[in-house]
Amino acid sequence: MRTCAAGATAVVLGLAVAGAARADAPAVIPLQGTLAEADGRPVQGVRTLTFTIHDSETGGAPLWTETQDVAVVDGMLSTLVGESQPLDLALFRDNGVLWMEIAVDASPPFPRMQLGSTPYAAFAQYAGDARSVGGVAAGELARTGHEHDDRYYTEAELGAAGSASVHWGNLAGVPAGFADGVDNDTTYSAGLGLQLTGTRFSADPLYLEDRARAVCYDTPAELQAELDSVYAPASHPTPWTTLTDVPAGFADGVDADTTYSAGAGLTLTGTTFAVAFGGSGTAATAARSDHAHAPAAPLTWTLAAEELFLPSGASGWSNNTVTTCGWVTMLGGYNVISGGCLTKTFAGLPAHAQMRVAFNYHFVDSWDGEEGYLLVDAVRRWGRTAVFSGAPSTCGAGWGETLQYSVDVEFPHAAGSAVVAVCSSLDQAAADESFGFGNLRIYVR
C-alpha cells in the first residue's frame, strides 16, 4: 500500500465576469488542473468529479453540489463548475468566506480550497438594487447632475484632460515609491519549493521529487535501503560495556546477589530446590493429595467440521461471499472484506478436551505490515503480519499475493460449540487490500 494520495491535483479557479451592467453574471467557475496516478503517471480518460461549496473549511453540510464526468488528457483537465448544476450566485452575496471541495471518482475529497475574490464578482448583478454604497445610505448620495457652489473645485480645476478626473499633480502625500510615476521598486525572492527566473515563479521539480520520496517508496528494495541507513539489523549485538544506567547488582557482570528460600512443599539444599515428598513411592513429580484424574484424551483427532468453500457458495458465515483468485477458491477475497472478521458458530461438537483448527489464509494485494489472525470463542489462537510480495499479481488491484499460507493450531477446548472468526487488521478499502481463507477443518479429541 502506497501512503501517498491516489492523485496529486493542481487547481486554478477563475470566474467568468459579465460584460454589460445589470446583465446576469455567468453562473459558472472555470476550472483547470492536473491529475496524476499514485506513481506519477498522468491520468487518461474520463473521471467523475464532484464539486461542493461550503461556508467552513471543514465539516458542515454543502451549500451547493454538482457532479460532472470530465475528460482528462495527459493529466490535464478543464471544465466549467456549475455547467450541469447552475450556481446560485446569491451564495456570494449572502456568505462571507466560501470553500470549494473536490473529489475524484470514489476517492476521499481533497482538502477544501478557499474561494478568492474573483467568484464574488458574481455579486455585481445585484449592484443595481444596492441599498448603500460603501456603507453610505442611498438617500445620502447626490445625483450626477447636482450643482456645486464655489467651495468646490470644478472639473477643469481638478483635471487638465478627461471628464471628472483628478490630475496626478493635484494629489498630496504621494508615497516616495510612486512619486516618479513608476511602480518598479518591489522585489521578490523564491522561497522553499519555488524557483524564480526573471519575473516568473515556478515550482522547483527537484524539491518536489525529494518531498515525494520522503513519504513514498516505489519498491520494497527502496524502503529497505532507507531503513538500513537508519536502523541496525535485529541480529546486531550490543556490547555490554556500551549500556548505560545498569543496576548496581549487575554492574560487575555477575548476578550473584539474589537470595531464595523454600516455601511449603519444597526443600532447599545449597542452590537446589526439591519437592518435599511424603509417604511411599519413587515418582519424581508431585500432585495434590486430593487431585482428580481426567479421562485420557483419544490419541487420534476426530474431524468435527469441514468448509471447502466450493464456487456454489457458503452458509452460516457473517459474509457468505465466495471468490476465486487464480486457481484458489476462498471465502472473502478481493473487494469483499478488508479489516474485520468472517465469523461462524459451530454447534453440536462431540465431547472433547482439545481442538485443532487448520485452514489456508490468503493475503491479497497491498498488505504493508497489517496482521491476519484467528479467534476461537474470542480467544486469539494464531496471528501473522505480512507485506505484499514482489511476485506478479494473481488477482485484485495489481500487488503480488501470498496465497495458501497454511495455518494449523491446537489448543485446550471442551465446550459443545465454538465461535470461529478469521480476521485481519487491514485499514484500507477492500479494493486496495483484502483477505480470504479456505479448506477449513475443525478437529477434536
C-alpha positions as CSV (number, residue, x, y, z in Angstrom):
1,M,0.0,0.0,0.0
2,R,1.4,3.3,-1.0
3,T,0.9,6.0,1.6
4,C,0.8,8.9,-0.9
5,A,-2.5,10.3,-2.2
6,A,-4.3,8.5,-5.1
7,G,-3.7,11.5,-7.3
8,A,-1.9,14.9,-6.9
9,T,-4.1,17.7,-8.2
10,A,-3.2,21.3,-9.0
11,V,-6.3,23.5,-9.4
12,V,-6.7,27.0,-10.9
13,L,-10.0,28.8,-10.3
14,G,-11.5,31.8,-12.1
15,L,-14.9,33.3,-12.6
16,A,-16.5,34.4,-15.9
17,V,-17.4,38.1,-15.5
18,A,-20.5,39.7,-17.1
19,G,-19.7,42.4,-19.7
20,A,-22.8,44.7,-19.6
21,A,-24.2,46.4,-16.5
22,R,-27.2,44.7,-14.9
23,A,-26.7,41.6,-17.1
24,D,-26.8,38.4,-15.1
25,A,-23.3,37.2,-14.2
26,P,-22.5,33.7,-15.7
27,A,-23.2,31.1,-13.1
28,V,-20.0,29.1,-13.7
29,I,-16.5,29.0,-12.4
30,P,-13.8,28.0,-14.9
31,L,-11.5,25.3,-13.5
32,Q,-8.3,23.9,-14.9
33,G,-5.9,21.4,-13.2
34,T,-3.8,18.3,-13.4
35,L,-4.5,14.7,-12.2
36,A,-1.8,12.1,-11.7
37,E,-1.8,8.5,-10.5
38,A,0.0,7.5,-7.3
39,D,3.1,6.5,-9.3
40,G,3.2,9.9,-11.0
41,R,1.7,8.9,-14.4
42,P,-0.7,11.4,-15.9
43,V,-4.4,10.3,-15.7
44,Q,-6.0,9.5,-19.0
45,G,-9.7,9.2,-19.8
46,V,-13.0,10.3,-18.3
47,R,-13.1,10.8,-14.5
48,T,-16.1,11.7,-12.3
49,L,-15.5,14.9,-10.4
50,T,-17.8,16.1,-7.5
51,F,-17.7,19.8,-6.6
52,T,-19.3,21.1,-3.3
53,I,-19.3,24.6,-1.8
54,H,-19.2,25.1,2.0
55,D,-19.2,28.0,4.4
56,S,-16.4,26.4,6.5
57,E,-13.0,24.8,5.9
58,T,-14.1,21.5,7.5
59,G,-17.4,19.9,8.4
60,G,-20.9,21.1,7.8
61,A,-23.4,20.4,5.0
62,P,-22.6,21.6,1.5
63,L,-24.4,24.8,0.3
64,W,-24.3,23.6,-3.3
65,T,-23.2,20.3,-5.1
66,E,-22.5,19.2,-8.7
67,T,-21.1,16.1,-10.3
68,Q,-19.5,16.0,-13.8
69,D,-17.8,13.5,-16.0
70,V,-14.7,15.3,-17.1
71,A,-12.3,14.2,-19.9
72,V,-8.6,14.1,-18.7
73,V,-5.9,14.2,-21.4
74,D,-2.3,13.6,-20.4
75,G,-3.2,14.6,-16.9
76,M,-4.8,17.9,-17.9
77,L,-8.5,18.8,-17.3
78,S,-10.6,21.8,-18.0
79,T,-14.3,22.4,-17.1
80,L,-16.9,24.9,-16.0
81,V,-18.0,24.3,-12.5
82,G,-21.8,25.0,-12.5
83,E,-22.3,23.9,-16.1
84,S,-24.7,21.0,-15.3
85,Q,-26.0,22.3,-11.9
86,P,-26.1,26.1,-12.2
87,L,-24.6,28.0,-9.3
88,D,-26.8,30.1,-7.1
89,L,-24.9,33.4,-7.3
90,A,-26.7,34.6,-4.2
91,L,-24.3,32.4,-2.3
92,F,-21.6,35.0,-2.9
93,R,-24.0,37.8,-1.8
94,D,-25.2,36.1,1.4
95,N,-22.0,34.5,2.7
96,G,-18.6,35.7,3.7
97,V,-15.7,33.2,3.2
98,L,-16.7,30.2,1.0
99,W,-14.7,27.0,0.4
100,M,-14.7,24.5,-2.5
101,E,-14.2,20.8,-2.1
102,I,-13.3,18.5,-5.0
103,A,-13.5,14.6,-5.1
104,V,-12.3,12.4,-7.9
105,D,-14.3,9.2,-8.6
106,A,-14.8,7.4,-5.3
107,S,-11.6,8.7,-3.7
108,P,-11.8,10.8,-0.5
109,P,-12.1,14.5,-1.3
110,F,-9.1,16.8,-1.5
111,P,-8.8,19.4,1.3
112,R,-11.1,22.4,0.8
113,M,-9.8,25.4,-1.1
114,Q,-10.9,28.9,0.0
115,L,-12.5,30.8,-2.9
116,G,-10.8,34.2,-3.6
117,S,-12.3,37.5,-4.5
118,T,-12.9,36.6,-8.2
119,P,-16.0,34.4,-7.7
120,Y,-17.6,37.2,-5.6
121,A,-17.7,39.3,-8.7
122,A,-21.0,37.4,-9.3
123,F,-22.5,39.7,-6.6
124,A,-22.2,42.6,-9.1
125,Q,-25.5,41.6,-10.7
126,Y,-27.2,42.8,-7.6
127,A,-25.4,46.2,-7.6
128,G,-28.4,47.9,-9.3
129,D,-30.5,47.1,-6.3
130,A,-27.9,48.3,-3.7
131,R,-29.3,49.9,-0.6
132,S,-26.0,51.6,0.2
133,V,-22.6,52.3,-1.3
134,G,-19.5,51.9,0.9
135,G,-21.8,51.9,4.0
136,V,-23.5,55.2,3.0
137,A,-27.3,55.0,2.6
138,A,-28.6,55.7,-0.9
139,G,-30.7,58.7,0.4
140,E,-27.4,60.4,1.4
141,L,-25.8,60.3,-2.1
142,A,-26.1,63.1,-4.6
143,R,-27.3,62.7,-8.2
144,T,-24.8,63.1,-11.1
145,G,-26.4,66.3,-12.2
146,H,-26.3,68.2,-8.9
147,E,-24.8,71.7,-8.7
148,H,-21.7,72.7,-6.6
149,D,-21.1,76.2,-5.2
150,D,-17.7,77.9,-5.2
151,R,-16.4,75.9,-2.2
152,Y,-15.6,73.0,-4.5
153,Y,-13.2,72.5,-7.4
154,T,-14.6,72.5,-10.9
155,E,-13.7,69.6,-13.3
156,A,-11.4,72.0,-15.2
157,E,-9.5,72.8,-12.0
158,L,-9.2,69.1,-11.0
159,G,-8.0,67.7,-14.3
160,A,-6.3,69.1,-17.3
161,A,-7.8,66.4,-19.5
162,G,-10.8,63.9,-19.5
163,S,-14.0,64.3,-17.6
164,A,-14.5,64.4,-13.8
165,S,-10.9,63.2,-13.2
166,V,-8.2,64.4,-10.7
167,H,-4.9,65.3,-12.2
168,W,-1.9,63.5,-10.7
169,G,-0.2,66.8,-10.0
170,N,-3.2,67.7,-7.7
171,L,-2.6,64.7,-5.4
172,A,-0.9,65.3,-2.0
173,G,1.0,62.9,0.2
174,V,2.0,60.5,-2.6
175,P,4.4,57.8,-1.3
176,A,8.0,58.2,-2.3
177,G,8.0,54.9,-4.3
178,F,5.3,56.3,-6.6
179,A,6.5,59.9,-6.8
180,D,8.3,59.2,-10.1
181,G,5.0,57.7,-11.6
182,V,6.5,54.2,-12.0
183,D,5.9,51.3,-9.6
184,N,9.2,49.4,-10.1
185,D,10.6,49.2,-6.6
186,T,9.1,45.9,-5.4
187,T,11.5,43.0,-5.1
188,Y,10.7,39.3,-4.7
189,S,12.6,36.1,-3.9
190,A,11.9,32.4,-4.3
191,G,11.2,30.5,-1.1
192,L,11.3,26.8,-0.4
193,G,10.0,24.7,-3.2
194,L,10.0,27.6,-5.8
195,Q,12.4,29.0,-8.3
196,L,12.4,32.5,-9.8
197,T,13.6,33.2,-13.4
198,G,13.4,36.9,-14.2
199,T,9.9,37.9,-13.1
200,R,8.4,34.4,-13.4
201,F,7.9,32.0,-10.4
202,S,7.6,28.2,-11.0
203,A,7.7,25.1,-8.8
204,D,11.1,23.5,-8.1
205,P,10.8,19.9,-9.5
206,L,13.9,18.6,-7.6
207,Y,12.4,19.8,-4.3
208,L,9.0,18.3,-5.1
209,E,10.7,15.0,-6.0
210,D,12.6,14.9,-2.8
211,R,9.5,15.6,-0.8
212,A,7.6,12.8,-2.6
213,R,10.5,10.4,-1.9
214,A,10.4,11.3,1.8
215,V,6.9,9.7,2.2
216,C,6.6,7.2,-0.8
217,Y,8.7,4.3,-2.0
218,D,8.2,2.6,-5.3
219,T,9.6,-0.8,-4.4
220,P,10.3,-2.7,-1.2
221,A,14.0,-2.5,-2.0
222,E,13.9,1.3,-1.9
223,L,12.2,1.2,1.5
224,Q,14.7,-1.4,2.9
225,A,17.6,0.8,1.7
226,E,16.2,3.8,3.5
227,L,15.6,1.8,6.7
228,D,19.0,0.1,6.6
229,S,20.7,3.6,6.6
230,V,18.9,4.5,9.9
231,Y,18.3,1.3,11.9
232,A,20.7,-1.6,12.8
233,P,19.5,-5.1,11.9
234,A,17.8,-7.2,14.6
235,S,20.8,-9.5,14.8
236,H,23.2,-6.6,15.6
237,P,24.8,-7.4,19.0
238,T,25.1,-4.6,21.6
239,P,28.2,-4.8,23.7
240,W,27.6,-4.9,27.5
241,T,30.1,-2.0,28.0
242,T,28.0,0.3,25.9
243,L,25.0,0.1,28.1
244,T,24.1,3.0,30.4
245,D,22.2,3.1,33.8
246,V,23.0,-0.6,34.5
247,P,21.6,-1.5,38.0
248,A,24.2,-1.8,40.7
249,G,23.6,-5.5,41.2
250,F,24.6,-6.2,37.6
251,A,27.5,-3.7,37.3
252,D,30.1,-6.4,37.9
253,G,28.6,-8.6,35.2
254,V,27.6,-11.4,37.7
255,D,24.1,-12.0,39.1
256,A,25.1,-13.3,42.5
257,D,23.1,-11.1,44.8
258,T,19.7,-12.8,44.6
259,T,18.6,-14.9,47.6
260,Y,15.9,-17.6,47.8
261,S,14.1,-19.7,50.4
262,A,12.0,-22.8,50.2
263,G,8.2,-22.5,50.7
264,A,5.6,-25.0,51.7
265,G,6.1,-28.4,50.0
266,L,9.7,-27.6,48.9
267,T,13.2,-28.1,50.3
268,L,16.3,-26.1,49.5
269,T,19.8,-27.7,49.7
270,G,22.5,-25.3,48.7
271,T,21.2,-23.9,45.5
272,T,18.9,-26.8,44.6
273,F,15.2,-26.8,45.2
274,A,13.3,-30.1,45.5
275,V,9.7,-31.3,46.3
276,A,9.2,-32.3,49.9
277,F,7.8,-35.8,49.2
278,G,5.7,-37.6,51.9
279,G,4.7,-41.3,52.1
280,S,5.9,-44.1,49.9
281,G,6.7,-44.2,46.2
282,T,9.5,-43.3,43.9
283,A,7.9,-40.8,41.5
284,A,9.9,-37.7,40.8
285,T,6.8,-35.5,40.2
286,A,4.2,-34.3,42.6
287,A,0.4,-33.8,42.7
288,R,-2.1,-32.5,45.2
289,S,-3.3,-35.2,47.6
290,D,-6.9,-34.6,46.6
291,H,-6.4,-34.3,42.8
292,A,-8.8,-35.8,40.3
293,H,-7.7,-37.7,37.2
294,A,-9.3,-36.6,33.9
295,P,-10.1,-39.3,31.4
296,A,-7.4,-39.9,28.9
297,A,-7.8,-38.0,25.7
298,P,-8.1,-40.0,22.5
299,L,-4.8,-40.5,20.7
300,T,-6.3,-39.5,17.3
301,W,-8.2,-36.4,16.1
302,T,-11.8,-36.6,15.0
303,L,-13.0,-34.3,12.1
304,A,-15.9,-32.3,13.6
305,A,-16.5,-29.8,10.7
306,E,-15.2,-29.0,7.2
307,E,-15.7,-26.0,5.0
308,L,-14.2,-26.3,1.4
309,F,-16.0,-23.1,0.0
310,L,-16.8,-24.5,-3.4
311,P,-17.9,-21.9,-6.1
312,S,-21.5,-22.9,-5.3
313,G,-21.2,-20.7,-2.1
314,A,-21.1,-20.9,1.7
315,S,-23.7,-20.6,4.5
316,G,-23.8,-19.6,8.1
317,W,-20.9,-17.1,7.9
318,S,-21.1,-13.4,8.7
319,N,-20.4,-12.9,4.9
320,N,-21.0,-15.9,2.6
321,T,-19.3,-14.4,-0.5
322,V,-17.0,-17.0,-2.2
323,T,-14.4,-15.7,-4.8
324,T,-11.6,-17.1,-6.8
325,C,-8.0,-15.8,-7.1
326,G,-6.2,-17.7,-9.9
327,W,-6.6,-21.3,-9.1
328,V,-7.7,-20.7,-5.4
329,T,-11.3,-20.6,-4.2
330,M,-11.8,-18.8,-0.9
331,L,-14.4,-17.2,1.4
332,G,-13.9,-13.5,1.2
333,G,-11.1,-12.3,-1.1
334,Y,-10.6,-9.3,-3.4
335,N,-13.0,-6.4,-2.9
336,V,-15.1,-8.4,-0.4
337,I,-13.6,-7.7,3.0
338,S,-10.7,-5.7,4.3
339,G,-10.5,-5.1,8.1
340,G,-12.6,-7.2,10.4
341,C,-13.7,-10.8,10.7
342,L,-15.5,-13.6,8.9
343,T,-17.4,-15.4,11.7
344,K,-19.4,-18.6,12.1
345,T,-20.7,-20.7,15.2
346,F,-20.1,-24.4,15.0
347,A,-22.5,-26.2,17.4
348,G,-23.1,-29.8,18.4
349,L,-19.4,-30.7,18.8
350,P,-18.5,-34.2,20.2
351,A,-17.2,-34.4,23.7
352,H,-13.6,-33.4,23.7
353,A,-10.7,-31.8,25.7
354,Q,-8.7,-30.4,22.8
355,M,-9.4,-28.6,19.5
356,R,-7.4,-28.3,16.3
357,V,-8.2,-25.7,13.6
358,A,-6.4,-25.9,10.2
359,F,-7.0,-23.7,7.1
360,N,-5.3,-21.8,4.3
361,Y,-5.0,-18.0,4.8
362,H,-4.8,-15.8,1.7
363,F,-3.1,-12.3,1.8
364,V,-4.5,-10.4,-1.2
365,D,-2.9,-7.2,-2.6
366,S,-1.2,-4.3,-0.8
367,W,-0.5,-5.7,2.8
368,D,2.1,-3.5,4.4
369,G,2.6,-4.8,7.9
370,E,-1.0,-5.5,9.0
371,E,-1.9,-8.7,10.7
372,G,-4.1,-11.7,9.8
373,Y,-5.3,-13.7,12.9
374,L,-7.7,-16.4,14.2
375,L,-10.1,-16.1,17.2
376,V,-11.9,-19.1,18.7
377,D,-14.5,-18.1,21.3
378,A,-13.0,-14.6,21.3
379,V,-9.5,-16.0,22.3
380,R,-6.6,-15.3,20.0
381,R,-5.2,-18.6,18.7
382,W,-3.0,-17.5,15.7
383,G,-1.6,-14.4,14.1
384,R,0.9,-13.3,11.4
385,T,1.9,-10.0,9.8
386,A,2.5,-9.7,6.1
387,V,3.9,-7.3,3.4
388,F,2.8,-7.7,-0.2
389,S,5.1,-9.8,-2.2
390,G,7.1,-8.8,-5.3
391,A,5.5,-11.7,-7.3
392,P,3.2,-11.0,-10.2
393,S,-0.4,-10.2,-9.2
394,T,-2.7,-13.2,-9.5
395,C,-5.9,-11.2,-8.9
396,G,-7.1,-7.9,-7.4
397,A,-5.5,-4.5,-7.7
398,G,-2.1,-5.3,-9.0
399,W,0.1,-6.1,-6.0
400,G,1.6,-9.6,-5.5
401,E,-0.5,-12.0,-3.4
402,T,0.6,-14.5,-0.7
403,L,-1.8,-17.4,-1.2
404,Q,-2.3,-20.8,0.5
405,Y,-0.5,-19.8,3.8
406,S,-1.0,-22.9,5.9
407,V,-2.4,-22.5,9.5
408,D,-2.6,-25.5,11.9
409,V,-3.1,-24.8,15.6
410,E,-4.1,-26.9,18.7
411,F,-5.4,-25.7,22.0
412,P,-7.5,-26.8,25.0
413,H,-11.2,-26.7,24.4
414,A,-14.1,-28.6,25.9
415,A,-17.3,-26.6,25.1
416,G,-20.0,-28.1,22.9
417,S,-19.8,-25.3,20.4
418,A,-17.2,-22.9,19.1
419,V,-17.3,-19.4,17.5
420,V,-14.6,-19.3,14.8
421,A,-13.5,-15.9,13.5
422,V,-10.9,-15.5,10.7
423,C,-9.8,-11.8,10.8
424,S,-7.4,-9.1,9.7
425,S,-6.3,-5.6,10.9
426,L,-6.3,-4.1,7.4
427,D,-7.1,-0.3,7.3
428,Q,-7.7,0.4,3.6
429,A,-10.7,-0.3,1.3
430,A,-11.2,-3.9,0.1
431,A,-10.3,-2.8,-3.4
432,D,-6.8,-1.9,-2.2
433,E,-6.1,-4.8,0.3
434,S,-8.2,-7.8,1.4
435,F,-8.0,-11.3,2.7
436,G,-9.8,-14.7,2.4
437,F,-9.4,-18.3,3.6
438,G,-10.3,-21.8,2.5
439,N,-10.1,-25.5,3.2
440,L,-11.2,-25.0,6.9
441,R,-11.1,-28.2,9.1
442,I,-12.0,-28.4,12.8
443,Y,-10.8,-31.5,14.7
444,V,-11.5,-32.5,18.3
445,R,-10.2,-35.2,20.7
